[in-house]
Amino acid sequence: MTFTTDTPVTWQYLDIDAQNQAKIANSRVSVSQLIQEKHAHGWSPEELHFQHPEIPLAAIYSALSYYYTYQPQIDAQIAQEQEEIQNLQADLITMGVGHHTADFKQRLQQKRQQQQG
């Protein structure tokens, strides 16, 4: 999903591609990833920095500023990503692949039993 911005704005510490997908400059961490971690764990900017020490705290605040500026659009992107993940998981279950299969659970139990005894 892409969205457009009214005026071109430069966000310090962020790289923004043509589809307005923002990530922390010189990293692989996207703004949407940071936001999902913030929401899932209730992390403050300082905790996000603690969890990602390679990212300057100023960059985390820049990412949060970008998010709150474009919150509806980024929330829609996150929802779309989550839907795609759920669809892929459903496809794997249908194919009988992955950790949801009975075979996987059985092999895991056997491995645990071997380690215990």
N, CA, C and O atoms as a Tinker XYZ file with bonds, in Angstrom:
   468  protein
     1  N      0.844000   -1.165000    0.000000    73     2
     2  CA     0.000000    0.000000    0.000000    64     1     3
     3  C      0.896000    1.236000    0.000000    63     2     4     5
     4  O      1.858000    1.310000    0.764000    81     3
     5  N      0.588000    2.171000   -0.828000    73     3     6
     6  CA     1.333000    3.419000   -0.862000    64     5     7
     7  C      0.405000    4.568000   -0.517000    63     6     8     9
     8  O     -0.815000    4.468000   -0.645000    81     7
     9  N      1.003000    5.648000   -0.083000    73     7    10
    10  CA     0.223000    6.844000    0.171000    64     9    11
    11  C      1.052000    8.043000   -0.252000    63    10    12    13
    12  O      2.269000    7.947000   -0.412000    81    11
    13  N      0.403000    9.137000   -0.426000    73    11    14
    14  CA     1.106000   10.340000   -0.854000    64    13    15
    15  C      1.069000   11.371000    0.254000    63    14    16    17
    16  O      0.151000   11.413000    1.073000    81    15
    17  N      2.090000   12.193000    0.253000    73    15    18
    18  CA     2.153000   13.269000    1.227000    64    17    19
    19  C      1.838000   14.580000    0.526000    63    18    20    21
    20  O      2.078000   14.725000   -0.672000    81    19
    21  N      1.306000   15.523000    1.269000    73    19    22
    22  CA     0.924000   16.810000    0.687000    64    21    23
    23  C      2.135000   17.591000    0.188000    63    22    24    25
    24  O      2.137000   18.105000   -0.931000    81    23
    25  N      3.141000   17.672000    1.012000    73    23    26
    26  CA     4.345000   18.398000    0.640000    64    25    27
    27  C      5.555000   17.533000    0.930000    63    26    28    29
    28  O      5.575000   16.802000    1.921000    81    27
    29  N      6.562000   17.608000    0.077000    73    27    30
    30  CA     7.757000   16.811000    0.358000    64    29    31
    31  C      8.456000   17.316000    1.612000    63    30    32    33
    32  O      8.791000   18.496000    1.718000    81    31
    33  N      8.665000   16.436000    2.534000    73    31    34
    34  CA     9.316000   16.779000    3.795000    64    33    35
    35  C     10.506000   15.846000    3.964000    63    34    36    37
    36  O     10.421000   14.655000    3.664000    81    35
    37  N     11.594000   16.386000    4.437000    73    35    38
    38  CA    12.768000   15.570000    4.727000    64    37    39
    39  C     12.750000   15.229000    6.208000    63    38    40    41
    40  O     12.603000   16.106000    7.059000    81    39
    41  N     12.899000   13.962000    6.501000    73    39    42
    42  CA    12.905000   13.510000    7.884000    64    41    43
    43  C     14.336000   13.111000    8.231000    63    42    44    45
    44  O     14.882000   12.157000    7.676000    81    43
    45  N     14.922000   13.848000    9.144000    73    43    46
    46  CA    16.280000   13.530000    9.560000    64    45    47
    47  C     16.293000   12.129000   10.149000    63    46    48    49
    48  O     15.385000   11.754000   10.891000    81    47
    49  N     17.309000   11.365000    9.824000    73    47    50
    50  CA    17.539000   10.004000   10.297000    64    49    51
    51  C     16.706000    8.951000    9.581000    63    50    52    53
    52  O     16.842000    7.766000    9.885000    81    51
    53  N     15.850000    9.340000    8.639000    73    51    54
    54  CA    15.005000    8.367000    7.954000    64    53    55
    55  C     15.310000    8.343000    6.469000    63    54    56    57
    56  O     15.656000    9.362000    5.871000    81    55
    57  N     15.175000    7.157000    5.884000    73    55    58
    58  CA    15.166000    6.995000    4.437000    64    57    59
    59  C     13.740000    6.644000    4.044000    63    58    60    61
    60  O     13.143000    5.734000    4.618000    81    59
    61  N     13.195000    7.356000    3.074000    73    59    62
    62  CA    11.813000    7.135000    2.654000    64    61    63
    63  C     11.830000    6.840000    1.164000    63    62    64    65
    64  O     12.329000    7.637000    0.370000    81    63
    65  N     11.278000    5.684000    0.785000    73    63    66
    66  CA    11.298000    5.299000   -0.623000    64    65    67
    67  C     10.126000    5.922000   -1.380000    63    66    68    69
    68  O      9.341000    6.683000   -0.813000    81    67
    69  N     10.020000    5.592000   -2.653000    73    67    70
    70  CA     8.993000    6.190000   -3.517000    64    69    71
    71  C      7.577000    5.846000   -3.065000    63    70    72    73
    72  O      6.640000    6.582000   -3.375000    81    71
    73  N      7.403000    4.738000   -2.334000    73    71    74
    74  CA     6.083000    4.340000   -1.830000    64    73    75
    75  C      5.842000    4.848000   -0.410000    63    74    76    77
    76  O      4.900000    4.416000    0.255000    81    75
    77  N      6.693000    5.763000    0.053000    73    75    78
    78  CA     6.618000    6.321000    1.406000    64    77    79
    79  C      6.791000    5.270000    2.493000    63    78    80    81
    80  O      6.250000    5.406000    3.591000    81    79
    81  N      7.539000    4.232000    2.186000    73    79    82
    82  CA     7.932000    3.259000    3.197000    64    81    83
    83  C      9.182000    3.817000    3.877000    63    82    84    85
    84  O     10.224000    3.960000    3.237000    81    83
    85  N      9.085000    4.128000    5.151000    73    83    86
    86  CA    10.188000    4.756000    5.868000    64    85    87
    87  C     10.933000    3.739000    6.705000    63    86    88    89
    88  O     10.341000    2.855000    7.325000    81    87
    89  N     12.270000    3.888000    6.708000    73    87    90
    90  CA    13.093000    3.076000    7.588000    64    89    91
    91  C     14.169000    3.958000    8.179000    63    90    92    93
    92  O     14.459000    5.039000    7.667000    81    91
    93  N     14.750000    3.489000    9.251000    73    91    94
    94  CA    15.835000    4.222000    9.883000    64    93    95
    95  C     17.022000    4.198000    8.920000    63    94    96    97
    96  O     17.394000    3.136000    8.419000    81    95
    97  N     17.611000    5.351000    8.663000    73    95    98
    98  CA    18.750000    5.431000    7.754000    64    97    99
    99  C     19.879000    4.530000    8.253000    63    98   100   101
   100  O     20.130000    4.431000    9.454000    81    99
   101  N     20.545000    3.885000    7.319000    73    99   102
   102  CA    21.677000    2.999000    7.606000    64   101   103
   103  C     21.306000    1.817000    8.491000    63   102   104   105
   104  O     22.126000    1.330000    9.269000    81   103
   105  N     20.076000    1.365000    8.368000    73   103   106
   106  CA    19.642000    0.182000    9.123000    64   105   107
   107  C     18.596000   -0.553000    8.300000    63   106   108   109
   108  O     18.191000   -0.096000    7.231000    81   107
   109  N     18.171000   -1.684000    8.810000    73   107   110
   110  CA    17.098000   -2.450000    8.180000    64   109   111
   111  C     15.780000   -2.297000    8.917000    63   110   112   113
   112  O     14.792000   -2.944000    8.570000    81   111
   113  N     15.762000   -1.450000    9.922000    73   111   114
   114  CA    14.587000   -1.304000   10.783000    64   113   115
   115  C     13.643000   -0.269000   10.187000    63   114   116   117
   116  O     14.018000    0.881000    9.961000    81   115
   117  N     12.411000   -0.703000    9.938000    73   115   118
   118  CA    11.421000    0.211000    9.375000    64   117   119
   119  C     10.664000    0.923000   10.498000    63   118   120   121
   120  O     10.642000    0.478000   11.646000    81   119
   121  N     10.054000    2.031000   10.128000    73   119   122
   122  CA     9.221000    2.765000   11.081000    64   121   123
   123  C      8.072000    1.870000   11.533000    63   122   124   125
   124  O      7.742000    1.837000   12.719000    81   123
   125  N      7.460000    1.145000   10.598000    73   123   126
   126  CA     6.331000    0.287000   10.983000    64   125   127
   127  C      6.776000   -0.805000   11.951000    63   126   128   129
   128  O      6.011000   -1.189000   12.835000    81   127
   129  N      8.001000   -1.311000   11.800000    73   127   130
   130  CA     8.507000   -2.321000   12.738000    64   129   131
   131  C      8.648000   -1.729000   14.136000    63   130   132   133
   132  O      8.229000   -2.344000   15.117000    81   131
   133  N      9.234000   -0.543000   14.230000    73   131   134
   134  CA     9.368000    0.108000   15.538000    64   133   135
   135  C      8.004000    0.341000   16.177000    63   134   136   137
   136  O      7.826000    0.121000   17.374000    81   135
   137  N      7.056000    0.783000   15.381000    73   135   138
   138  CA     5.716000    1.065000   15.906000    64   137   139
   139  C      5.050000   -0.225000   16.385000    63   138   140   141
   140  O      4.395000   -0.236000   17.427000    81   139
   141  N      5.215000   -1.301000   15.635000    73   139   142
   142  CA     4.625000   -2.574000   16.063000    64   141   143
   143  C      5.258000   -3.046000   17.370000    63   142   144   145
   144  O      4.560000   -3.571000   18.238000    81   143
   145  N      6.568000   -2.866000   17.520000    73   143   146
   146  CA     7.226000   -3.221000   18.779000    64   145   147
   147  C      6.734000   -2.331000   19.919000    63   146   148   149
   148  O      6.481000   -2.803000   21.027000    81   147
   149  N      6.604000   -1.045000   19.630000    73   147   150
   150  CA     6.109000   -0.113000   20.647000    64   149   151
   151  C      4.721000   -0.521000   21.128000    63   150   152   153
   152  O      4.460000   -0.537000   22.331000    81   151
   153  N      3.837000   -0.847000   20.203000    73   151   154
   154  CA     2.475000   -1.224000   20.562000    64   153   155
   155  C      2.417000   -2.596000   21.224000    63   154   156   157
   156  O      1.688000   -2.782000   22.199000    81   155
   157  N      3.168000   -3.545000   20.713000    73   155   158
   158  CA     3.111000   -4.908000   21.248000    64   157   159
   159  C      3.654000   -4.995000   22.673000    63   158   160   161
   160  O      3.123000   -5.728000   23.507000    81   159
   161  N      4.716000   -4.243000   22.938000    73   159   162
   162  CA     5.384000   -4.356000   24.239000    64   161   163
   163  C      5.174000   -3.151000   25.147000    63   162   164   165
   164  O      5.563000   -3.175000   26.315000    81   163
   165  N      4.561000   -2.099000   24.612000    73   163   166
   166  CA     4.373000   -0.890000   25.408000    64   165   167
   167  C      5.681000   -0.154000   25.656000    63   166   168   169
   168  O      5.834000    0.524000   26.672000    81   167
   169  N      6.623000   -0.286000   24.731000    73   167   170
   170  CA     7.950000    0.290000   24.934000    64   169   171
   171  C      7.958000    1.793000   24.713000    63   170   172   173
   172  O      7.298000    2.313000   23.814000    81   171
   173  N      8.705000    2.463000   25.538000    73   171   174
   174  CA     8.962000    3.900000   25.389000    64   173   175
   175  C     10.052000    4.089000   24.334000    63   174   176   177
   176  O     10.691000    3.120000   23.925000    81   175
   177  N     10.267000    5.321000   23.895000    73   175   178
   178  CA    11.381000    5.548000   22.965000    64   177   179
   179  C     12.723000    5.086000   23.536000    63   178   180   181
   180  O     13.566000    4.559000   22.810000    81   179
   181  N     12.911000    5.288000   24.826000    73   179   182
   182  CA    14.161000    4.877000   25.459000    64   181   183
   183  C     14.307000    3.353000   25.450000    63   182   184   185
   184  O     15.406000    2.835000   25.254000    81   183
   185  N     13.204000    2.641000   25.662000    73   183   186
   186  CA    13.253000    1.175000   25.624000    64   185   187
   187  C     13.494000    0.694000   24.198000    63   186   188   189
   188  O     14.233000   -0.268000   23.993000    81   187
   189  N     12.888000    1.342000   23.215000    73   187   190
   190  CA    13.164000    0.994000   21.821000    64   189   191
   191  C     14.651000    1.155000   21.524000    63   190   192   193
   192  O     15.251000    0.319000   20.849000    81   191
   193  N     15.239000    2.233000   22.033000    73   191   194
   194  CA    16.674000    2.461000   21.850000    64   193   195
   195  C     17.482000    1.376000   22.559000    63   194   196   197
   196  O     18.478000    0.893000   22.021000    81   195
   197  N     17.059000    0.993000   23.753000    73   195   198
   198  CA    17.743000   -0.081000   24.483000    64   197   199
   199  C     17.686000   -1.383000   23.700000    63   198   200   201
   200  O     18.666000   -2.127000   23.657000    81   199
   201  N     16.540000   -1.664000   23.080000    73   199   202
   202  CA    16.372000   -2.887000   22.299000    64   201   203
   203  C     17.108000   -2.820000   20.956000    63   202   204   205
   204  O     17.461000   -3.853000   20.387000    81   203
   205  N     17.333000   -1.619000   20.461000    73   203   206
   206  CA    18.037000   -1.394000   19.189000    64   205   207
   207  C     19.172000   -0.397000   19.438000    63   206   208   209
   208  O     19.101000    0.743000   18.979000    81   207
   209  N     20.208000   -0.811000   20.153000    73   207   210
   210  CA    21.268000    0.152000   20.522000    64   209   211
   211  C     22.015000    0.732000   19.321000    63   210   212   213
   212  O     22.689000    1.756000   19.439000    81   211
   213  N     21.895000    0.079000   18.172000    73   211   214
   214  CA    22.550000    0.586000   16.970000    64   213   215
   215  C     21.824000    1.795000   16.379000    63   214   216   217
   216  O     22.352000    2.469000   15.495000    81   215
   217  N     20.618000    2.064000   16.868000    73   215   218
   218  CA    19.818000    3.180000   16.367000    64   217   219
   219  C     19.896000    4.328000   17.374000    63   218   220   221
   220  O     19.547000    4.156000   18.542000    81   219
   221  N     20.350000    5.495000   16.925000    73   219   222
   222  CA    20.401000    6.634000   17.849000    64   221   223
   223  C     19.003000    6.988000   18.366000    63   222   224   225
   224  O     18.010000    6.855000   17.651000    81   223
   225  N     18.949000    7.432000   19.597000    73   223   226
   226  CA    17.664000    7.814000   20.192000    64   225   227
   227  C     16.987000    8.909000   19.364000    63   226   228   229
   228  O     15.763000    8.919000   19.233000    81   227
   229  N     17.766000    9.814000   18.816000    73   227   230
   230  CA    17.190000   10.867000   17.975000    64   229   231
   231  C     16.495000   10.270000   16.753000    63   230   232   233
   232  O     15.472000   10.793000   16.311000    81   231
   233  N     17.032000    9.191000   16.205000    73   231   234
   234  CA    16.417000    8.535000   15.048000    64   233   235
   235  C     15.090000    7.893000   15.444000    63   234   236   237
   236  O     14.140000    7.892000   14.662000    81   235
   237  N     15.026000    7.354000   16.646000    73   235   238
   238  CA    13.775000    6.761000   17.119000    64   237   239
   239  C     12.711000    7.843000   17.275000    63   238   240   241
   240  O     11.558000    7.643000   16.894000    81   239
   241  N     13.095000    8.977000   17.830000    73   239   242
   242  CA    12.135000   10.075000   17.941000    64   241   243
   243  C     11.709000   10.585000   16.566000    63   242   244   245
   244  O     10.550000   10.955000   16.377000    81   243
   245  N     12.626000   10.607000   15.613000    73   243   246
   246  CA    12.277000   11.010000   14.252000    64   245   247
   247  C     11.274000   10.032000   13.648000    63   246   248   249
   248  O     10.314000   10.442000   12.994000    81   247
   249  N     11.501000    8.728000   13.870000    73   247   250
   250  CA    10.580000    7.700000   13.374000    64   249   251
   251  C      9.204000    7.857000   14.009000    63   250   252   253
   252  O      8.185000    7.725000   13.331000    81   251
   253  N      9.175000    8.136000   15.298000    73   251   254
   254  CA     7.885000    8.339000   15.981000    64   253   255
   255  C      7.185000    9.586000   15.456000    63   254   256   257
   256  O      5.966000    9.587000   15.286000    81   255
   257  N      7.938000   10.639000   15.199000    73   255   258
   258  CA     7.350000   11.851000   14.634000    64   257   259
   259  C      6.748000   11.563000   13.261000    63   258   260   261
   260  O      5.647000   12.017000   12.952000    81   259
   261  N      7.466000   10.817000   12.452000    73   259   262
   262  CA     6.966000   10.446000   11.128000    64   261   263
   263  C      5.681000    9.637000   11.265000    63   262   264   265
   264  O      4.705000    9.872000   10.553000    81   263
   265  N      5.697000    8.679000   12.194000    73   263   266
   266  CA     4.509000    7.846000   12.406000    64   265   267
   267  C      3.304000    8.691000   12.812000    63   266   268   269
   268  O      2.226000    8.548000   12.235000    81   267
   269  N      3.478000    9.570000   13.800000    73   267   270
   270  CA     2.334000   10.346000   14.284000    64   269   271
   271  C      1.865000   11.359000   13.246000    63   270   272   273
   272  O      0.709000   11.780000   13.281000    81   271
   273  N      2.729000   11.753000   12.331000    73   271   274
   274  CA     2.326000   12.641000   11.251000    64   273   275
   275  C      1.452000   11.905000   10.236000    63   274   276   277
   276  O      0.489000   12.460000    9.706000    81   275
   277  N      1.808000   10.642000    9.976000    73   275   278
   278  CA     1.098000    9.844000    8.964000    64   277   279
   279  C      0.458000    8.593000    9.574000    63   278   280   281
   280  O      0.402000    7.546000    8.930000    81   279
   281  N     -0.013000    8.701000   10.793000    73   279   282
   282  CA    -0.534000    7.545000   11.528000    64   281   283
   283  C     -1.617000    6.760000   10.782000    63   282   284   285
   284  O     -1.507000    5.537000   10.704000    81   283
   285  N     -2.646000    7.390000   10.236000    73   283   286
   286  CA    -3.676000    6.579000    9.558000    64   285   287
   287  C     -3.101000    5.760000    8.399000    63   286   288   289
   288  O     -3.459000    4.597000    8.215000    81   287
   289  N     -2.217000    6.369000    7.631000    73   287   290
   290  CA    -1.645000    5.668000    6.489000    64   289   291
   291  C     -0.722000    4.529000    6.934000    63   290   292   293
   292  O     -0.761000    3.440000    6.362000    81   291
   293  N      0.098000    4.774000    7.941000    73   291   294
   294  CA     1.019000    3.737000    8.409000    64   293   295
   295  C      0.252000    2.624000    9.109000    63   294   296   297
   296  O      0.598000    1.452000    8.963000    81   295
   297  N     -0.784000    2.971000    9.867000    73   295   298
   298  CA    -1.617000    1.931000   10.484000    64   297   299
   299  C     -2.259000    1.057000    9.409000    63   298   300   301
   300  O     -2.378000   -0.155000    9.582000    81   299
   301  N     -2.668000    1.667000    8.307000    73   299   302
   302  CA    -3.240000    0.888000    7.200000    64   301   303
   303  C     -2.186000   -0.020000    6.580000    63   302   304   305
   304  O     -2.487000   -1.159000    6.223000    81   303
   305  N     -0.951000    0.468000    6.447000    73   303   306
   306  CA     0.139000   -0.364000    5.936000    64   305   307
   307  C      0.384000   -1.561000    6.852000    63   306   308   309
   308  O      0.539000   -2.691000    6.389000    81   307
   309  N      0.417000   -1.300000    8.145000    73   307   310
   310  CA     0.645000   -2.373000    9.119000    64   309   311
   311  C     -0.480000   -3.397000    9.037000    63   310   312   313
   312  O     -0.220000   -4.600000    9.052000    81   311
   313  N     -1.722000   -2.939000    8.950000    73   311   314
   314  CA    -2.861000   -3.855000    8.848000    64   313   315
   315  C     -2.756000   -4.701000    7.587000    63   314   316   317
   316  O     -3.041000   -5.899000    7.614000    81   315
   317  N     -2.349000   -4.084000    6.487000    73   315   318
   318  CA    -2.196000   -4.829000    5.242000    64   317   319
   319  C     -1.086000   -5.871000    5.368000    63   318   320   321
   320  O     -1.248000   -7.003000    4.911000    81   319
   321  N      0.034000   -5.505000    5.981000    73   319   322
   322  CA     1.128000   -6.454000    6.200000    64   321   323
   323  C      0.668000   -7.626000    7.061000    63   322   324   325
   324  O      0.989000   -8.779000    6.772000    81   323
   325  N     -0.084000   -7.330000    8.117000    73   323   326
   326  CA    -0.579000   -8.385000    9.002000    64   325   327
   327  C     -1.536000   -9.318000    8.268000    63   326   328   329
   328  O     -1.510000  -10.530000    8.477000    81   327
   329  N     -2.373000   -8.757000    7.417000    73   327   330
   330  CA    -3.296000   -9.578000    6.624000    64   329   331
   331  C     -2.522000  -10.493000    5.679000    63   330   332   333
   332  O     -2.870000  -11.664000    5.524000    81   331
   333  N     -1.482000   -9.966000    5.052000    73   331   334
   334  CA    -0.663000  -10.780000    4.156000    64   333   335
   335  C      0.009000  -11.921000    4.915000    63   334   336   337
   336  O      0.084000  -13.044000    4.416000    81   335
   337  N      0.493000  -11.635000    6.109000    73   335   338
   338  CA     1.118000  -12.669000    6.941000    64   337   339
   339  C      0.103000  -13.750000    7.292000    63   338   340   341
   340  O      0.404000  -14.940000    7.197000    81   339
   341  N     -1.092000  -13.346000    7.696000    73   339   342
   342  CA    -2.128000  -14.317000    8.043000    64   341   343
   343  C     -2.507000  -15.171000    6.839000    63   342   344   345
   344  O     -2.730000  -16.373000    6.979000    81   343
   345  N     -2.583000  -14.563000    5.662000    73   343   346
   346  CA    -2.893000  -15.321000    4.453000    64   345   347
   347  C     -1.800000  -16.333000    4.134000    63   346   348   349
   348  O     -2.091000  -17.466000    3.750000    81   347
   349  N     -0.544000  -15.927000    4.293000    73   347   350
   350  CA     0.567000  -16.854000    4.053000    64   349   351
   351  C      0.553000  -17.997000    5.062000    63   350   352   353
   352  O      0.794000  -19.150000    4.705000    81   351
   353  N      0.270000  -17.673000    6.325000    73   351   354
   354  CA     0.185000  -18.720000    7.343000    64   353   355
   355  C     -0.941000  -19.690000    7.018000    63   354   356   357
   356  O     -0.776000  -20.900000    7.172000    81   355
   357  N     -2.070000  -19.183000    6.577000    73   355   358
   358  CA    -3.191000  -20.052000    6.210000    64   357   359
   359  C     -2.811000  -20.942000    5.033000    63   358   360   361
   360  O     -3.165000  -22.121000    5.005000    81   359
   361  N     -2.093000  -20.385000    4.065000    73   359   362
   362  CA    -1.630000  -21.189000    2.923000    64   361   363
   363  C     -0.704000  -22.310000    3.381000    63   362   364   365
   364  O     -0.810000  -23.437000    2.897000    81   363
   365  N      0.200000  -22.011000    4.308000    73   363   366
   366  CA     1.115000  -23.035000    4.821000    64   365   367
   367  C      0.354000  -24.135000    5.551000    63   366   368   369
   368  O      0.662000  -25.316000    5.395000    81   367
   369  N     -0.633000  -23.750000    6.345000    73   367   370
   370  CA    -1.437000  -24.741000    7.063000    64   369   371
   371  C     -2.178000  -25.626000    6.065000    63   370   372   373
   372  O     -2.228000  -26.845000    6.224000    81   371
   373  N     -2.747000  -25.007000    5.044000    73   371   374
   374  CA    -3.454000  -25.762000    4.007000    64   373   375
   375  C     -2.529000  -26.740000    3.307000    63   374   376   377
   376  O     -2.934000  -27.853000    2.969000    81   375
   377  N     -1.282000  -26.327000    3.086000    73   375   378
   378  CA    -0.293000  -27.197000    2.425000    64   377   379
   379  C      0.271000  -28.240000    3.386000    63   378   380   381
   380  O      0.978000  -29.153000    2.960000    81   379
   381  N     -0.035000  -28.113000    4.680000    73   379   382
   382  CA     0.486000  -29.061000    5.661000    64   381   383
   383  C      1.931000  -28.799000    6.017000    63   382   384   385
   384  O      2.669000  -29.721000    6.366000    81   383
   385  N      2.335000  -27.551000    5.931000    73   383   386
   386  CA     3.721000  -27.173000    6.197000    64   385   387
   387  C      3.743000  -26.219000    7.381000    63   386   388   389
   388  O      2.830000  -25.414000    7.566000    81   387
   389  N      4.791000  -26.318000    8.174000    73   387   390
   390  CA     4.974000  -25.357000    9.253000    64   389   391
   391  C      4.740000  -25.953000   10.622000    63   390   392   393
   392  O      4.488000  -27.149000   10.767000    81   391
   393  N      4.829000  -25.105000   11.611000    73   391   394
   394  CA     4.748000  -25.561000   12.996000    64   393   395
   395  C      3.329000  -25.870000   13.459000    63   394   396   397
   396  O      3.142000  -26.310000   14.593000    81   395
   397  N      2.335000  -25.654000   12.623000    73   395   398
   398  CA     0.955000  -25.953000   12.991000    64   397   399
   399  C      0.564000  -27.396000   12.660000    63   398   400   401
   400  O     -0.519000  -27.845000   13.035000    81   399
   401  N      1.425000  -28.112000   11.971000    73   399   402
   402  CA     1.065000  -29.454000   11.533000    64   401   403
   403  C      1.247000  -30.457000   12.664000    63   402   404   405
   404  O      2.061000  -30.254000   13.564000    81   403
   405  N      0.487000  -31.526000   12.607000    73   403   406
   406  CA     0.587000  -32.591000   13.602000    64   405   407
   407  C      1.963000  -33.244000   13.530000    63   406   408   409
   408  O      2.533000  -33.605000   14.559000    81   407
   409  N      2.499000  -33.397000   12.319000    73   407   410
   410  CA     3.814000  -34.007000   12.145000    64   409   411
   411  C      4.884000  -33.198000   12.865000    63   410   412   413
   412  O      5.761000  -33.770000   13.513000    81   411
   413  N      4.823000  -31.895000   12.761000    73   411   414
   414  CA     5.801000  -31.045000   13.431000    64   413   415
   415  C      5.706000  -31.222000   14.945000    63   414   416   417
   416  O      6.722000  -31.385000   15.620000    81   415
   417  N      4.493000  -31.189000   15.469000    73   415   418
   418  CA     4.303000  -31.336000   16.912000    64   417   419
   419  C      4.791000  -32.703000   17.391000    63   418   420   421
   420  O      5.381000  -32.815000   18.466000    81   419
   421  N      4.544000  -33.735000   16.596000    73   419   422
   422  CA     4.981000  -35.080000   16.943000    64   421   423
   423  C      6.510000  -35.160000   16.963000    63   422   424   425
   424  O      7.088000  -35.717000   17.897000    81   423
   425  N      7.162000  -34.610000   15.943000    73   423   426
   426  CA     8.627000  -34.618000   15.910000    64   425   427
   427  C      9.214000  -33.809000   17.065000    63   426   428   429
   428  O     10.250000  -34.185000   17.614000    81   427
   429  N      8.576000  -32.720000   17.437000    73   427   430
   430  CA     9.035000  -31.913000   18.553000    64   429   431
   431  C      8.937000  -32.693000   19.858000    63   430   432   433
   432  O      9.855000  -32.652000   20.677000    81   431
   433  N      7.829000  -33.404000   20.056000    73   431   434
   434  CA     7.674000  -34.219000   21.261000    64   433   435
   435  C      8.735000  -35.311000   21.321000    63   434   436   437
   436  O      9.310000  -35.561000   22.381000    81   435
   437  N      8.997000  -35.962000   20.192000    73   435   438
   438  CA    10.014000  -37.007000   20.147000    64   437   439
   439  C     11.391000  -36.447000   20.496000    63   438   440   441
   440  O     12.147000  -37.072000   21.239000    81   439
   441  N     11.706000  -35.302000   19.976000    73   439   442
   442  CA    12.998000  -34.672000   20.252000    64   441   443
   443  C     13.115000  -34.334000   21.739000    63   442   444   445
   444  O     14.169000  -34.542000   22.341000    81   443
   445  N     12.040000  -33.814000   22.332000    73   443   446
   446  CA    12.058000  -33.493000   23.760000    64   445   447
   447  C     12.256000  -34.754000   24.602000    63   446   448   449
   448  O     13.004000  -34.744000   25.580000    81   447
   449  N     11.583000  -35.834000   24.215000    73   447   450
   450  CA    11.725000  -37.083000   24.938000    64   449   451
   451  C     13.139000  -37.619000   24.839000    63   450   452   453
   452  O     13.671000  -38.144000   25.817000    81   451
   453  N     13.757000  -37.494000   23.669000    73   451   454
   454  CA    15.125000  -37.949000   23.486000    64   453   455
   455  C     16.092000  -37.141000   24.360000    63   454   456   457
   456  O     17.045000  -37.693000   24.909000    81   455
   457  N     15.849000  -35.869000   24.483000    73   455   458
   458  CA    16.724000  -35.007000   25.288000    64   457   459
   459  C     16.564000  -35.282000   26.772000    63   458   460   461
   460  O     17.517000  -35.122000   27.535000    81   459
   461  N     15.370000  -35.694000   27.197000    73   459   462
   462  CA    15.108000  -35.946000   28.601000    64   461   463
   463  C     15.575000  -37.320000   29.052000    63   462   464   465
   464  O     15.892000  -37.524000   30.224000    81   463
   465  N     15.616000  -38.249000   28.129000    73   463   466
   466  CA    15.896000  -39.600000   28.575000    64   465   467
   467  C     16.801000  -40.294000   27.710000    63   466   468
   468  O     17.132000  -41.452000   27.963000    81   467
